[in-house]
Amino acid sequence: LARHVLLQVFKLIIRKGLRLRNVPWNKVLADSLTWAFPVRHLVPGTILFSVSSFLFHVGAIAVPLFLPDHIALWKGFLGLGLPAISHTVADILTISTIVCVLTLFMFRLVSSRLRVMSRTSDYVLLLMVLLPFLTGFLASHPNANPLPWKMVMLIHFLSANALFVTIPFTKLSHIVLYPFDRISVVHWQLRPGAGDQVAKALYGDQARI
């Protein structure tokens, strides 16, 4: 993930150079925040999908970082004393995340527009995110868990580790790349004549702009 960030910084500073001085950074920041809380970007017909995606991200970030049991691991490994959420809040966020993952999965199956844009990896990643949350919830509620506790915890640990390993090599890398994705006003600053070159590459010498 650090490599991804360094490459993005390199592209911005080295390749864009002096052109960065003219970037409206205040506007870029404001646009990034509107996408972090995408109320203004909801499109009729996609509201349920958008809300599910937003709530999914809230749970996917909050529970791994701020669950008291996880904080003990963070503190033991990195010495980080993060603020904790209550187990009740963690349960609500976990259930919300599970429901949202299933909703997003079904949307990709049912919606023809989303199905065309989806790859096998999109479905696999959703299931990979689902498994640690599902097993974590079952492990923390033994009375509702029909499976052996040790087996559920083993699956929880292994699936979470697999997810961590997968992050830098998949779309999940937007965990750190999100701020760079939002500054398209910078990335799409093409050099003079670039439009002609793109048209020629797409349509050959007969391209007309």
N, C-alpha and C positions, 0 to 999 in steps of 0.2 A: 504493500500500500504506500509505503514511503517512496518507493521507486516511481509509482504512478504520479504522486504529488510532485516529485522532483522533475519529472518529464514535463508536466504541465507548466511548472514555473519556468523551465528552460524554454519551452515554446513561446511563452508569453514575453519573457525578458529578452532572450537572444534573437528570436525570429521576428518578433513584432517591434522591438527596439523603441525608437523615439515615437512611434505612432501611439504608444500607450499614453503619452501625455495628453492626447486629445480625447481620451475615453471619458465619458460622463459617469464617473465612478458612483456618484450619489444615485443616479438613475439605475445603474446596475445593481447596487445594493437593495434599493427599493423593490426592483423587479424580483430579486432573489427571495425577498421576504414574502412577496405576494404568492410565490409558488410554494413556499414553505407552509403557508396557510391559504390554500387555493380557493378561497370563497369566490373571488372575482373571476376565476377561470372555469367555473362549473358550466358545462354545456348541457342543455336539455337533452334527456335521453341517456346521459352518462353520469347523472348525479349519484346514483347508488354505487356505481363502480368507483367514482372519485372519492366519495365518503369512505367506502370500504378501504381504499388504498391509503387514505390519510390516517384512519384509525389503526390500520395494520402497521404503519410506520411508527406511530406513537407507542404501541405495545412492543414492537420489535426492538425499539431503542430503550424504553423505560425499564422493562422487566429484566433483561440481561444485565443492565448497569446498576439498577437501584434496588433489586430484591435483596433483603437482608442476608440471605444465604449466599448470594453471589458476591455481596460486598465483603464478606469474610474471605472469599477467595481472592478478590482484588487486593485486599489489604495484606493478606499473607504473601501474595506473589509480587505485587508492585508497591506495597505500602500506601495505597490510595484509600483514604477514608471518605468514601462518597456518602452523601445523604441517602437515607433509606426510606423507601415507601412501606406502608403497612402491608401485611400479608393479605388483608381484605382488598386493598387497592390492586395488589399484584394479581390476585385471583380474577378480579374484574377485567384487568388489562389482558391477562392470559386468555380468558374465555373470549374476549372481544377479538383478540388476534387470531385465535383459532377459527372463529366464525368468519372473520374477514378473509383469511386465507382461502377457506372453502368457497366463499362468495366470489373471490377473484378467479379461483380455479374454474368455477362453473361459468362465469362470464366468458372466459377464454374458450370454453367448450361450446357454449350456446350462441354467442354473438359471432356472426359471420365476419364482421369487420375485425374483431379481436383475434378470431381464429386464423385469419389469413396472416396477421402480423406475428402470430405466436410460433415459436420454435419448440422443439422437444425440451430444450434446456429450460424454457420458461415454466413448463409444467413441473419439471424435476426440481427446480429451485424452490417453487412454492411448497412442494412436498417436503423438501429438505428443511425449510423453515418451520413447517407444521410439526414435524416429529419432535424436536426438542421442547416445544411448548406443550404438546400433548402429553409427552412422557413426564415433563416437569410437573404438570398439574396433577397427573395420576400419582406421582411419587410423593407429592406434598399432601395428598388426600388418601391415605391408605384405606380408609373405610369405603371409598368409592372405587378403589383399584382392584380389579378382578385378577390381576397378574401378580406374580411374586415381586416384592419390592426391589430386591437386588437386581433382578433382570431388567425392571423398568429403569432403575438408576443407571445401569450399564448402558442401555440403549440411549438414555438421556445424555450421558457423557460422550459416548461415541458419536452420536448424531450432531451434538453441538460442536465437537472438535472437527468433524467433517465439514460442517458449515463454515467454521473459521478458516479452515484450509482453502475452501472453495472461493471465499470472498474476493481475493485479489485477481482471480482469473475469470470472473463472470460479471454479469451486470450488477451484482451486489457491491462491486467496487465503487459504486456511486456513493457509498458511505463517506468516502473522502473526496470523490470527484464532483459531488453535487455543486459546490461553489463555482467550479470551473465550467460546468455545463450551463450555468445561468448567464455566463458572460459571452454569449454568442456575438454580441456587438463587437467584441474584440476578435474572436476567432474568425469571423466572416469579413474582416477587413482585407479584401483581396488587393493584390498589387495591380497597377495599371496594365491592361491587356490580358489579365487573367480570365475575364469573361470570354474573350475570343478563343483562348486556349482550351477552356472547358467545353465550349460549343464544338470546336474542332475534334476534340477527343471523343465526344458523344456522337456527332453526326458526320464527321469527315470533313473534307475540304469544301464541300458544297454548303456548309452551314451558313445560315443567314440569321443575323441578330437584329 
